[in-house]
Each structure stands twice: as structure tokens, then as C-alpha cells.
């Protein structure tokens, strides 16, 4: 499976799956699974969006803060995950939203499918039952764009694989990295951490500092940073 319509998106290769597309307002998912679960995915998107939208109405700082906010033990699970991810990464909770939604929808589908890939604007929740998958990293104007892929083994999934960029897309980044890709068992954490690490990379010379900072974030598995024609990696990363 290789999705090309939105060219900034990561590309994931895993054969013999059925792919479908779900869009609700800002949420735009490309999903692959053992069969078409469009109805289930659509219901899941509406449910998790309602949790997030309702919470924002009652706690505006959840949406506006660029820094971690206090834990709320009474909040829905997806909200607690986003807050925890932001606390570990040192960014606002909305930095985790794309990964959180991808994982929420993916875990719903996993109740009925052995394989699930949910891609949400470059943020991926991935579960495969055998063999391996390859995830290509799009790095905007970098000469390395489309030339890097991660090899993901089935026994390492479910896995979040999330990418932030200071040169591609509309997401807020204070840095200029062409791509910061982070892997973690929590897609919420991978998403928030990619944003946080990206904030520390303004040029090629910052790659090492970005890796050093990212390696200090609890529960991160691996990091890839692309800036210009330079690349740096840390942790459990296998290129394929």
C-alpha cells in the first residue's frame, strides 16, 4: 500500500490490505486494514472528536497552551493521553492530537482486524500481525526526501510513528527541521515529542542537540532528524 494523493504524507508499504479514506472536518485519515471498516472508523472519528471538542469548550487552555497543563484524572482517556504526552515532551497537549486520533481509531479497528495502519497527516498508528512494514519519510525540500524508509517489524507493533516539520504543512513548529520522525508505543507521545524535538532544530548544526534532547524524553523509542542534506538518528531505528 502506498498512498500518494497528499504528497507530504509518510508512505507505508504493507501488501494485501484494504485501504479507505475518512474525512471529518480537520480530521483526514487514510486507513488500511484487513477489510473496509469505513463505518466503524467514521463513528470512531466522530466519538473522539466529540471528546476533544467538548473538553476544549470546558477547558480552553487545553487548546491554546503551548506548554503542558495539569493532569485531569476525570477527563476521557484520549484527553489524559494527550496531557501525559505533552507533559513528557514539554509542549501543549494539542501537539499530540493527530497521533492521539490515529491511535484511537486504530485501536477501535483492531478489535476486528489483525492489521491496521492509520495515517493522519504524517502521523501513523501501525499494527501488523506478521513480517514487516516500511515507512517512508517525506522531508519537504531536503535532498533526502523520499529516500529514507524505516523498517518496522511486526513484533514491535502496535507502534506510533509520527513526523513533524518546520518546512512542510500547517502544524505549528518553532524550528526549521525538514522532518523529525519519532517512534513510540504511544502515538500521542510520538506526535508530541516530534513537535518538541523539532522546536530545537533550526538548522543542520542543531541535529545533534535535537537528538540529545529527544533521547531524554521518557518512553521514546527512536528518532530521525532531517535538516537540509543532513540526517541524524538515535535509538531503536532500522532503515530499510
Secondary structure, DSSP 8 states (H G I E B T S, - for coil): ----SSTTS-EEE-SS-EEEEEEETTEEEEEEESS--HHHHHHHHHHHHHHHHHHHHH-THHHH-SS-----TTS-HHHHHHHHHHHHHTS-GGGGHHHHHHHHHHHHHTTT-S-EEEEETTEEEEE-SSSEEEEEE--TTSTTTTSEEEEEEGGG-SEEEEEE-SSSSSS--SS--SEEEEEES-HHHHHHHHHHHHTT-SSGGGHHHHHHHHHTSTT--EEEEEETTEEEEEES--B-
